[in-house]
């Protein structure tokens, strides 16, 4: 993943978008600090469907008796 300064994005946006649609993402920096990522829409859709670890745990078919008891410390 390449990085580009925000000031340079304005002049190169069309190429950055073309690269993103081909699977090459770009990190946009401002004053050297990473601020945003440009990625293709298909890649974004795939990433947005991934459930969080907490949601995976909450959806597990586990009942209270299935888990071991915690030991007092």
ABEGO torsion letter per residue (X at the ends): XBBBBAAAAAAAAAAAAAAAAAGBBBBBBBGGBBABBBBBAAAAAAAAABBBAAAAAAABBBBAAABBBBBBX
